């Protein structure tokens, strides 16, 4: 590293002060002459003890660097093991535990949805305050607010690359955002009431939306045109979600049913009826969990030799149900929440189910044994959404 002329001058004066104050008069005289220093009383005061201060500062910084390196190595160990040191754990076995890492605040009204970016360490939240907020989940820092909707933002969804974000609102519109420039690039109109759910299809070419107008619509990303409308629900459609390959979409409604639709034909493949109240949320099982679900439920393998697909639903009847879509059968009902179930999903390891509810809790379920294995008192009010 090359010092600037000013830095070199300050260092020389500090060395000269050190030599003189410690009795090295001969060395001081030679150094002062060689360095061409003009020392006076005012400068003497300014540089008194400076070299010792710099030296002790360097030692303190070295110690701090070593501490931070140790913490970084600990964090890396914890990240790869899925748990604290001393509790080596496969990420597939990881489950949330208190206390929370961060409590993020900034919305002025209830938060309706949270999702993670598929690539970066970013999460996005939607709220009844008509805004979408972007957060860095590694640091807990707020990054920016996306404004454009004029009423409650009900749902948000990324495409597989994370370059596009779709949002829907009680203002009856769907918006498509360029998440790199954070600009709204398209607004889609067509629903006649509150748009309660939105999802970008796996191929990234289409968006599906669900509305209080009892319909599900499919939109072309490139043009913003509505290309399909799925009708059949008799009440408000609360949520719509595509399966992994985008050949099927599932929806749930105030009519207490879950429906599964064939995208290509708009045909209703299955109507699942066993809930006794509004069905708030649904989630497809990842294919990696099919074998463990079949083993846990005794679900028969189809003629194709592959089990599934399987679907979860959560309801205001306080229960979570697991369905075999191919047979239309309810494989199990999980009971434990004390209020409306608002979010449900499969753990990425495939062994657990996670849910949240208006009873202010987040629950982890061992579906093989049909029991709640962990309850976290997550919030001081309704828990409306969860993401993994």
N, C-alpha and C positions, 0 to 999 in steps of 0.2 A: 504494500500500500504506500503511495507517495503522498507526503504531507504537503499542504499548501505553504506558501511563504509565511503567512500569518501563524499557522499551526507550528511551523518550525521555530519561529521567533519565540512563541509562548513556551515551547518545550525547552529551548535554550535558557530562557530566563528562569524557568522553574528549576532546571539543573544547577544553574549558577547560585540560586538562592539556597538550594540544598547543600552545595559544597561549602558555601560561606557559613551558614548557620550550624554546620556540623564540624567546623574548625579546619576544613581542608583549604587553608588560605593560599598555599602555593598553587594547588590544582585550580582553585577559584580564579586566581590572577591569570594563569595560563589560558584557562577556558574562556574567560571574559575577553581576553585579547584575541584569541583565535576566532571566537564567535562574533567579534566586533560588537559587543554589548555595551550600551550606555545605561548603567543602572543608576537610579536616583531614589530618593526616599519614598516617593509616591508609588513607584513601580515595586520597590521592596515590599511594601504593604500588600500590594495586589497579588504578588506571587509567593508570599510567605507560606510555607508548608504545602504548596500546591502539589509538588511531586509526590509527597506522602499520601495526600488525599486521593490523587489519581490512582496510586498503587493499591490502596485499600479498596477503592471502588472496583478496580479490575478483579480483585480477589472475591469481593461480594458477588459480582456479576458471574464469575466462573462458577461459584457455588450455586447461584440461582439457575444457571444453564444446566448444571448437573442434576438439580432437583427436577427441572422441567423435562429433561431427557428421561429420567426415571419414571415420571408420571406418564409421559407419552408411551413408553414401553409397556407400562401397566395397562393403559387404555387400549393399546393394540392387542395385548393378551386377552383383555376382557371382551373386545370386539370379536376376536376369532373364536373364543370359547363360549360366547353367548351368556356369560355370567361373571360374577366377581372372581378375582383370583382366589384359588383354593377351591373353587367350585367349577372345575372344567366341565363345560356343557356343550353339547352339539347345538348349533343354531336351530336345528329342527325341534329341539326340546325347549327352546327359550320361551318363557312366558313373561308378561309384564309384571313388575313388582314395584311396590311403593319404596321411596317417595317418587313423585314425578320428576323428570329431568328438568323441565321448564314449565312455567305457567305463562302462556302468551296472552296478553291483553291488548286491546286496541279497538275492537268492534264496539259499536254503541248499542247494539241489539243482539238477541240470541244468535249463536253460530248454528248454521243449518247443515253444513257439510265440511269435512276436512279430507284432503287427498294428498298423496305424496307424488312428487315429480318422478317419472320413471328413470331418469338419468342422474340428475343433480341432487345435492343435499338441500332440497327445497320442498316445503309443503305449502299448500294453498288452502285458504278457508273462505267459505261463503257465509253471508249473514243476512238477517232480516233488515239490516241497515242499508241494504241495496248495494253494498260493496263486496269486492273480492280482495283479500289481502294475501301477500306473498311473504313467507318467512324462511329464514335459514334455520333448519332444525338442528344443525350441529352447534350453533352458537346461541340460538334462541332469539336472534335479532330480527326485527321487522325490516322488510326490504322496500315494499311499495304497496300502493293501493290501486286497484283497477276500478274505475268508475265509468258508468254508462247505463246501467239498469236504473229504472225509476221506482222499483218496488223490490220487495224481498227477493234475494237470490236464493233459489231453492236447491240447486244441484250444480256440480261442476265435474268435468271429465277431461283428462289428457288423452291425446293420441299416443301410440306406442313410442314415438320418438321424443315426445315432450315439447315439440315445436308449436303445437296447436292446443288451445284450451277452449272447451265449449262450456257455456253457462246457460242456465235457464232461470226464469223469474216469474213472479206473480204479475209482472207487467205484460205477460202473455207473449214474450219474445224469447228467442234463443240467440245468443251471441257467440261468435267465433273470434277468438283472440290469437294474434300472433304473439306467442309467449317469448320470442326473442326480442321483439321491439316493444312488447307490452301495449299493442294497439288493437282496437276492435276492427277486424277486417270485414265482418259481415254480420248483419242482423236479419234473422228469419222470422217472418210473421206467418200465421196460419192457424194457430190454435185459438179457440174462442173463449178460453178461460185460463186461469193460473197454470203455468207449465211447471209441474212438480218434479220432473226428473229428466236427465239428459245423459247420454253416453255416446262416445265416439266408437264406431264399430272397429273391430280388430284390423281390418284392412286399411283403415284411415280414410276411406272414400266416402263414408256415409255417417250420419249422426241419427240416433233414435231419441225421441222425446215422448214423454207421457204427460197427460194433462187432466185437469179437473173437468174438461169437456168430454171425458170418458173415452178418448181416443189415444192411440199411439201413432206417431208419424215418423217417417224416415225421410231424411233430407240429404241432398247431394252436397258434399263439402265444397266442391269446385264452383258450383253455381248458386247454392242456397235454395234450390228448388225442392219442394216437397214431392217425392217420387212414389211414396206408398203411405196409405193410412190403414191401420189395423183397428177394426171395430169388433166389439163383443162384450166388453165390460159394461156393466149396468150403472156403475157409479165412478166417482173420481179415481183415476189411475195414479197410484202413489209413487211407484218406482218401475223403471224398466232397465234391464241389464242383458247384454248379449253374452252368449257362451264364448269359450275360448277361440273357436274357429269361425264364429260369426254366422253360423248356419241357423241358429236358434236364438230367439230372444224370450226372456221371461218377464212377466209383469205381475204386479199385485195391486189390489184395489180396495176401496171402501165397500165393495160388494162381497167382501170376505173370501174372495177366491184368488188363487194364483193361476195364471195362464201361461202356457208355453206355445210359442208361435214359430212356424217354419218361415224363415225370411223369404225364401224364393217364391213361395206360393201364397203367403199371407194366411195360410190355414192355421187354425188353432189346433195344435197337436194334442194338448192336454189341458183339462180344467181341473185343478186340484182344490178340493173342498173338504176342509175339516176344521178350519179356524172358526171361532165363534164371535169374532169382531173384525174390525178393519185390519187388513194386512199391510203393515207399514214398510217392510223391507224384505229384500231377497238377495241371495248370493249363490252363484254357481260354485260347485266343488271343483277344485283343480284336478286334472286327470291323474296327477301323482297320488291323489288320495283315494282313487277308486277301489284299489285292492283292499286297503284297510277298512273302507266303508263296507264293502261286500262282506269282509270277514266279520266285522262288528255287528252287521244287521242280518246276515244270512240271505242277503239279496241275491236272487238268481241271476246267473250270467245269461245274456241273450244268445240267440242263435249265432250271432256274429262272433261270439267268443269273447266279447268285451263287455264288462259291466257298465252301468251308468247310462246316461248322465244323471248326476244327483244335484239337488237344489235345496237350499235352506230358505226358510221364511220366518219372519218374526212379526208378531201381531199385538194388537191392543188387548187381546185376551191373555196377555202376559206369558205366552208360550213361544217356543221355537220348535219348528217342525222340519224334519228332513224327509225329502221326497225322492223316490225313484221315478224319474220322468218317463222312462220307457214303459213302465207298468201303471203309472199314476198312483202308486201306493205310498202312503205315509209310513216311513220306516221307523220313525221314533218321534216322541214328543218330549222336549226338555222343559221341566217346570222348576221355577225358582225365583224368577223376577217378581217383584211386588207391584209393578206398574207396566205401562205400555213398553213393549220392546221396540226400540227405534233403529237399531243397527245390528247386523249379524254378518259374520264372515268366517271362512275357514282359515286356520293358521297355515302359514306357508309350509310347515312341516307335514301337514295333512293329518296330524293326530288329534288336534284340538279344534274347538269352535270358540270364537270370541263373540260376545254380545254386549250391547249397552242398552240402557233403558231409562225411563222417566223416574225410576226409583233411585237415581243418582249413582248407580253402580256400573262397573265394567266387570263382566264375569268370564271366566275361562272354564270350558266344559270338556271333560273327558268323555267323548261320545261312545267310546267302546264300552264303558261301564255306565253310561247314561247318568253321569253325576256332575254336579258343579264342583270343580276342584279348587277354585280360587275366586274370591269376591273382593274387588277393590272399590272402596268408597271414593270414587274418582272425582266427583265434582260436588259443589254445594247446591246445584240445581239439576234439572233434567239433562241427561247425557244424550245428545241428539245424533251423534255420528261417531264412527270409529274407522280407522284406516291402519293398514299394516304394510 
